[in-house]
Amino acid sequence: MDVARLRVLRELADRGSVTAVAAALSFTPSAISQQLRALAAEVGVPLTEPAGRGLRLTPAGHALVAQAEEVFTALARAQAAVDGLRSLPSGEVRMALFPSGARLLLAGLLRRLAEVPDVDLRCRDVDMTPPDVPALAADYDVVVTHRDERTAAVPPSRFSVVPLLREPLDVVLPPRHPLARRRRLRLAELADEPWISVDVGWPVDDVLRTIAVQTGTTPRIVQRINDFSVTEELVAAGVGIALLPRYSTDDRGGRRLARRPVAGVRAARVVEAVLRPSTAERPAVQAVLDALRAEADAQVDART
């Protein structure tokens, strides 16, 4: 079975279309389709089927991708054994982080990696939702993502998931807001407040909607802003209240914003690193993950 063709099938599983695979691998769509047909002929069963104007994997295709990851991991482990003969990890590692995660972790991560000079970490902030993660893991070595703690992580059979931290979500209000005098807030008290949320499908909005379902309340959303720093400015200006992550919100010690937990509700996002198992075998990637875990632990310890 041709390993290069297996890689094409994996890319289709993660990227979702022949066109996206062709662009990523610098081939024409017709060449990608030929590779997929040749792989199906090798295996002896259909691996893809029509889906509208594109293709999707059949159950056999999904099963083969899951098993193929073990092949890629074995190859990466062999390369890592050779790389391990060097005295220190080396090489470039590409990382995508969601913006507020970058705000919380990136500066400290880069300081830690300064002690591993041969590892070159290249980062990009990407506004991502959980469904975006597989395609991002195809483009980047490490994807730092977040999700509502009540939702499932990416499939562990296909990806390595490294837990980093659980970040509680607090209601954030202007310091002079009447409810800011309370130590904890009940959802019933917030029912008539104007809310600033994020786009539908983003993790914090998922949490807000989960709370709404649990309590039977319907939050009155007046703005949807994905940039938390903008939301902080709007809350400070009295435009509305918001649900924001506890560790990465700049409240200036309560002078700029008042943060209050919600009584009777567990509201949090889970921050984790996601990567392909084969990528996780690289010593340089392991060095980045070690530094990332250490920085996440330090951030939690500093605030608890």
Disulfide bonds with the S-S distance in Angstrom:
none
